[in-house]
């Protein structure tokens, strides 16, 4: 039995794959704990894991409305702040760990683990190219280096790097880096039957995190599908109130439905390019129309790669209802998009991401 600590943050799509891998490790007999932000406690303890909160992570919340300055300050402090590293060392002092799995963006925690000789793995929860281009080479990386934290050095100093994504969708890093790709982590218990929708049904889902302007984009999508011969299921997530949307007759709006429960009956996903939703759609042979909502991280790159692979099309978030409607009809009407989605989906299923990721964690213990 191994003792494993996951060091995470409330970033939306990064949490679920970590929890799924932790669940697989627990089923194998490992003792698993989490260190994260206070608002994560309830959801993580609910699935049976021990949890400790950071003492002072700064003003960051994924779903709450926030102004641009506070958002940037809170995000950068979370990534490059040294307090998370101190909390990590304090945590392993109370609950010793054989291996620590640290989110790739928590550079303060990675630095402390390296400096104190704590065995640790870097966990990448999306395309590594996005982590490199948007984070390490972008403003967050600049702030980190000013603070004495070099993301590349911290990644290379770790015992290993585990990327829970599809290698054929990623782009090789600009510098030599040993990345162990596991394939995407899908929801536990998912049977993944082939997609056989009986009628044209689309799923519309943008980010579960707060992004300015997201409600307006959702409304434009609703306007786009209003006169189309299809049924649309919309999930808004915690950041958008369904009451703020005007729903056409062919649309049903829900705050939350597990996408894994309905994806098998869906012909198309209209999404934001979030890694988890995109990978789940592909695993069901479902093509996508992507409108990236957040240019600061992975969504534009995922959208670009999906379009390059022929598994969907990507539009600007500012697209009109007419443009969105045309894209939906185009993807639904051209079977080539589904064929290319199915090819990527076959690779996702073959990778068995959750099991492979758990295997990789164990491999660093030997």
C-alpha positions as CSV (number, residue, x, y, z in Angstrom):
1,X,0.0,0.0,0.0
2,X,1.3,3.4,-1.0
3,X,0.5,6.8,0.6
4,X,-0.3,9.3,-2.0
5,X,-0.9,13.0,-1.7
6,X,-2.6,15.0,-4.5
7,X,-1.8,18.8,-4.4
8,X,-4.5,20.6,-6.4
9,X,-6.4,23.8,-6.8
10,X,-9.9,24.9,-7.7
11,X,-9.4,25.3,-11.5
12,X,-12.3,23.4,-12.9
13,X,-11.2,20.8,-15.4
14,X,-8.0,19.9,-13.5
15,X,-9.9,18.5,-10.5
16,X,-12.0,15.7,-11.9
17,X,-9.1,13.7,-13.5
18,X,-7.1,14.0,-10.3
19,X,-10.0,12.6,-8.3
20,X,-10.6,9.8,-10.8
21,X,-7.0,8.7,-10.6
22,X,-7.1,9.0,-6.8
23,X,-10.2,6.7,-6.8
24,X,-8.3,4.1,-8.9
25,X,-5.4,4.2,-6.5
26,X,-7.7,3.8,-3.6
27,X,-9.3,0.7,-5.2
28,X,-5.8,-0.7,-5.5
29,X,-5.4,-0.3,-1.7
30,X,-3.5,3.0,-1.6
31,X,-4.1,5.6,1.1
32,X,-4.9,8.9,-0.7
33,X,-5.3,12.5,0.6
34,X,-5.7,15.9,-1.0
35,X,-4.3,19.3,-0.3
36,X,-6.2,22.1,-1.9
37,X,-8.3,25.2,-1.5
38,X,-11.0,25.5,1.2
39,X,-13.9,25.5,-1.3
40,X,-12.8,22.0,-2.5
41,X,-13.2,20.3,0.8
42,X,-16.8,19.3,0.6
43,X,-16.6,17.7,-2.9
44,X,-13.4,15.8,-2.2
45,X,-14.4,14.6,1.3
46,X,-17.7,13.5,-0.2
47,X,-16.0,10.9,-2.4
48,X,-14.1,9.6,0.6
49,X,-10.7,11.2,0.6
50,X,-8.9,13.0,3.4
51,X,-8.5,16.7,2.8
52,X,-6.4,19.6,4.1
53,X,-6.8,23.2,3.0
54,X,-4.1,25.7,2.2
55,X,-3.6,28.2,4.9
56,X,-3.5,31.3,2.6
57,X,-4.0,30.6,-1.1
58,X,-5.1,34.1,-2.0
59,X,-8.4,35.4,-3.5
60,X,-9.2,32.8,-6.2
61,X,-12.4,31.1,-7.0
62,X,-13.2,29.3,-10.2
63,X,-17.0,29.8,-10.3
64,X,-17.6,33.1,-8.4
65,X,-17.7,36.4,-10.3
66,X,-14.6,38.5,-9.9
67,X,-13.1,41.6,-11.4
68,X,-10.2,41.3,-13.8
69,X,-7.5,42.7,-11.5
70,X,-8.4,40.5,-8.6
71,X,-8.8,37.5,-10.9
72,X,-5.3,38.0,-12.3
73,X,-3.7,38.7,-8.8
74,X,-5.4,35.7,-7.2
75,X,-4.4,33.4,-10.0
76,X,-0.8,34.4,-10.1
77,X,-0.5,34.3,-6.3
78,X,-1.9,30.8,-6.3
79,X,0.6,29.5,-8.9
80,X,3.7,31.3,-7.8
81,X,3.1,31.9,-4.1
82,X,5.5,30.3,-1.7
83,X,2.8,29.6,1.0
84,X,1.5,26.6,-0.9
85,X,4.9,25.1,-0.7
86,X,5.1,25.6,3.1
87,X,1.6,24.0,3.4
88,X,2.8,21.0,1.4
89,X,5.8,20.5,3.6
90,X,3.7,20.9,6.7
91,X,1.1,18.4,5.3
92,X,3.7,15.6,4.6
93,X,5.1,16.2,8.1
94,X,1.7,15.3,9.6
95,X,0.7,12.8,6.9
96,X,3.8,11.2,5.4
97,X,3.5,10.4,1.7
98,X,5.4,8.0,-0.5
99,X,4.7,10.1,-3.5
100,X,3.1,13.5,-4.1
101,X,1.2,14.3,-7.3
102,X,1.3,18.1,-7.9
103,X,-0.6,20.0,-10.4
104,X,1.7,21.2,-13.2
105,X,0.8,24.9,-12.5
106,X,1.5,25.0,-8.8
107,X,5.1,26.1,-9.1
108,X,5.4,27.2,-5.5
109,X,4.4,23.7,-4.3
110,X,6.8,22.1,-6.9
111,X,9.7,24.2,-5.7
112,X,9.2,23.2,-2.0
113,X,8.9,19.5,-2.9
114,X,12.1,19.7,-4.9
115,X,14.0,21.7,-2.3
116,X,13.0,19.4,0.6
117,X,13.6,16.2,-1.3
118,X,9.9,15.1,-1.4
119,X,9.3,12.5,-4.1
120,X,6.8,14.0,-6.4
121,X,5.2,13.8,-9.9
122,X,4.0,16.6,-12.1
123,X,0.4,16.1,-13.1
124,X,-0.6,17.7,-16.5
125,X,-4.4,17.8,-16.9
126,X,-4.6,19.1,-20.5
127,X,-2.4,19.5,-23.6
128,X,1.1,20.1,-22.4
129,X,1.6,22.5,-25.3
130,X,-1.0,24.8,-23.7
131,X,0.8,24.6,-20.4
132,X,4.0,25.6,-22.1
133,X,2.8,28.3,-24.5
134,X,0.1,30.0,-22.3
135,X,1.6,29.5,-18.8
136,X,5.3,28.9,-18.7
137,X,6.0,31.2,-21.7
138,X,3.2,33.6,-20.9
139,X,2.6,36.1,-18.2
140,X,2.2,33.5,-15.3
141,X,5.7,32.1,-16.2
142,X,7.2,35.6,-16.3
143,X,5.8,36.3,-12.8
144,X,7.1,33.0,-11.6
145,X,10.6,33.7,-12.9
146,X,10.6,37.1,-11.3
147,X,9.7,35.3,-8.0
148,X,12.7,32.9,-8.5
149,X,10.6,30.0,-9.8
150,X,11.6,28.5,-13.2
151,X,8.7,26.3,-14.5
152,X,10.9,24.3,-16.8
153,X,13.5,23.6,-14.0
154,X,10.7,22.6,-11.6
155,X,9.2,20.2,-14.1
156,X,12.5,18.6,-15.0
157,X,13.5,18.3,-11.3
158,X,10.4,16.2,-10.6
159,X,10.6,12.4,-10.4
160,X,8.2,12.2,-13.4
161,X,5.6,14.0,-15.5
162,X,2.3,12.4,-16.1
163,X,0.0,13.9,-18.8
164,X,-3.6,12.7,-18.8
165,X,-4.3,13.6,-22.4
166,X,-4.0,12.2,-25.9
167,X,-0.4,12.4,-27.2
168,X,-1.5,12.6,-30.9
169,X,-3.5,15.8,-30.1
170,X,-0.6,17.4,-28.3
171,X,2.4,19.2,-29.8
172,X,5.9,18.2,-28.8
173,X,7.5,20.5,-26.2
174,X,10.0,23.1,-27.4
175,X,12.6,21.7,-25.0
176,X,13.5,18.1,-24.2
177,X,11.1,16.8,-21.5
178,X,10.2,13.3,-20.6
179,X,6.4,13.3,-20.6
180,X,4.5,10.1,-19.8
181,X,1.2,10.2,-21.7
182,X,-1.6,8.1,-20.2
183,X,-4.6,9.1,-22.3
184,X,-7.5,11.2,-21.1
185,X,-9.2,10.3,-17.8
186,X,-12.8,9.6,-18.4
187,X,-15.6,9.5,-15.7
188,X,-15.6,6.4,-13.6
189,X,-18.1,3.7,-14.4
190,X,-18.5,5.0,-18.0
191,X,-19.4,2.1,-20.3
192,X,-18.8,4.2,-23.5
193,X,-21.3,2.5,-25.9
194,X,-21.0,3.7,-29.5
195,X,-23.0,6.8,-30.2
196,X,-26.3,5.9,-31.8
197,X,-28.6,8.9,-31.4
198,X,-32.1,8.3,-32.7
199,X,-32.6,11.9,-33.7
200,X,-30.5,15.0,-34.1
201,X,-29.7,16.0,-30.5
202,X,-26.9,18.3,-29.6
203,X,-25.2,19.1,-26.2
204,X,-24.3,22.7,-25.5
205,X,-21.9,23.2,-22.6
206,X,-19.5,26.0,-22.0
207,X,-17.1,26.3,-19.0
208,X,-18.1,25.5,-15.5
209,X,-15.9,28.3,-14.3
210,X,-16.8,31.9,-14.3
211,X,-15.8,33.7,-17.6
212,X,-17.0,37.2,-18.3
213,X,-19.4,37.3,-21.2
214,X,-20.3,33.6,-21.1
215,X,-24.0,34.1,-20.5
216,X,-24.2,36.2,-23.7
217,X,-22.4,33.6,-25.7
218,X,-24.7,30.9,-24.4
219,X,-27.7,33.0,-25.4
220,X,-26.3,33.5,-28.9
221,X,-26.0,29.7,-29.2
222,X,-29.6,29.3,-28.1
223,X,-30.7,31.8,-30.7
224,X,-28.7,29.9,-33.3
225,X,-30.4,26.6,-32.7
226,X,-33.9,28.0,-32.2
227,X,-35.0,27.4,-35.9
228,X,-32.9,24.3,-36.5
229,X,-34.5,20.8,-36.9
230,X,-32.9,19.4,-33.7
231,X,-33.2,19.1,-30.0
232,X,-30.6,20.8,-27.8
233,X,-29.7,20.0,-24.2
234,X,-27.9,22.8,-22.4
235,X,-25.9,22.5,-19.2
236,X,-24.9,25.9,-17.7
237,X,-22.8,24.8,-14.7
238,X,-22.6,26.8,-11.5
239,X,-21.3,30.0,-13.1
240,X,-24.4,30.8,-15.2
241,X,-27.9,31.1,-13.9
242,X,-30.4,29.4,-16.3
243,X,-32.9,32.1,-15.4
244,X,-30.7,34.6,-17.3
245,X,-31.3,32.7,-20.5
246,X,-34.2,32.8,-23.0
247,X,-34.9,29.2,-24.1
248,X,-36.4,28.3,-27.4
249,X,-39.0,25.5,-27.6
250,X,-36.5,22.9,-28.9
251,X,-34.0,23.5,-26.0
252,X,-34.0,22.1,-22.4
253,X,-31.7,23.9,-20.0
254,X,-30.2,22.3,-16.9
255,X,-27.8,23.6,-14.3
256,X,-26.1,20.2,-14.2
257,X,-26.4,16.8,-15.9
258,X,-23.5,14.3,-15.9
259,X,-22.3,14.5,-19.5
260,X,-21.3,10.8,-19.4
261,X,-25.0,9.9,-18.9
262,X,-26.3,11.6,-22.0
263,X,-23.3,11.6,-24.4
264,X,-24.3,8.3,-26.0
265,X,-27.4,9.9,-27.4
266,X,-25.8,13.1,-28.7
267,X,-24.9,13.8,-32.4
268,X,-22.8,16.9,-31.7
269,X,-21.3,18.9,-28.9
270,X,-21.2,22.7,-29.0
271,X,-18.5,23.5,-26.4
272,X,-15.8,25.8,-25.3
273,X,-12.8,23.6,-25.9
274,X,-12.5,22.4,-22.3
275,X,-10.3,19.3,-22.2
276,X,-12.6,17.0,-20.2
277,X,-15.8,17.7,-22.3
278,X,-13.9,17.5,-25.5
279,X,-12.2,14.2,-24.7
280,X,-15.5,12.7,-23.5
281,X,-17.2,13.7,-26.7
282,X,-14.5,12.1,-28.8
283,X,-14.7,9.0,-26.7
284,X,-18.3,8.7,-27.9
285,X,-17.4,9.4,-31.6
286,X,-19.1,12.8,-31.3
287,X,-17.7,15.7,-33.3
288,X,-17.6,19.2,-32.0
289,X,-18.3,22.9,-32.7
290,X,-15.9,24.8,-30.4
291,X,-16.1,28.4,-29.3
292,X,-13.2,29.0,-27.0
293,X,-14.2,31.2,-24.0
294,X,-10.9,31.8,-22.4
295,X,-7.8,32.6,-24.5
296,X,-5.5,32.5,-21.5
297,X,-5.1,28.7,-21.4
298,X,-5.9,25.6,-23.4
299,X,-9.3,26.2,-25.1
300,X,-8.0,27.9,-28.3
301,X,-5.3,25.3,-28.8
302,X,-7.7,22.4,-28.2
303,X,-10.1,24.0,-30.7
304,X,-7.4,24.4,-33.3
305,X,-6.2,20.8,-32.9
306,X,-9.7,19.4,-33.2
307,X,-10.2,21.4,-36.4
308,X,-6.8,20.3,-37.7
309,X,-7.7,16.7,-37.0
310,X,-11.0,17.1,-38.9
311,X,-13.1,16.2,-35.8
312,X,-15.0,19.5,-35.7
313,X,-14.8,23.2,-36.4
314,X,-13.8,26.1,-34.2
315,X,-15.3,29.5,-34.2
316,X,-14.6,32.8,-32.4
317,X,-16.7,33.3,-29.2
318,X,-17.9,36.5,-30.9
319,X,-19.5,34.6,-33.8
320,X,-23.1,35.5,-34.7
321,X,-26.1,33.2,-34.3
322,X,-26.1,32.7,-38.1
323,X,-22.5,31.7,-38.2
324,X,-23.0,29.2,-35.3
325,X,-26.1,27.7,-36.9
326,X,-24.2,27.2,-40.2
327,X,-21.3,25.5,-38.4
328,X,-23.7,23.2,-36.6
329,X,-25.5,22.2,-39.8
330,X,-22.1,21.7,-41.5
331,X,-20.8,19.3,-38.9
332,X,-24.0,17.4,-38.6
333,X,-24.4,17.1,-42.3
334,X,-20.8,15.9,-43.1
335,X,-20.1,12.3,-41.8
336,X,-16.4,12.9,-42.2
337,X,-16.4,14.8,-38.9
338,X,-17.8,11.9,-37.0
339,X,-15.4,9.5,-38.7
340,X,-12.4,11.6,-37.6
341,X,-13.9,12.0,-34.1
342,X,-14.2,8.2,-33.9
343,X,-10.6,7.7,-34.8
344,X,-9.5,9.9,-32.0
345,X,-12.1,8.2,-29.8
346,X,-10.7,4.8,-30.5
347,X,-7.2,6.0,-29.3
348,X,-8.8,7.4,-26.1
349,X,-10.5,4.2,-25.3
350,X,-7.4,2.1,-26.1
351,X,-5.3,4.2,-23.7
352,X,-7.5,3.4,-20.6
353,X,-6.4,6.7,-19.1
354,X,-7.4,6.2,-15.5
355,X,-5.8,2.8,-15.1
356,X,-2.7,3.8,-17.1
357,X,-2.3,7.0,-15.0
358,X,-2.5,4.9,-11.7
359,X,0.1,2.5,-13.2
360,X,2.4,5.5,-13.9
361,X,2.0,6.8,-10.3
362,X,3.0,3.3,-9.0
363,X,5.9,3.1,-11.4
364,X,7.6,6.0,-9.7
365,X,7.5,4.3,-6.4
366,X,9.7,1.4,-7.5
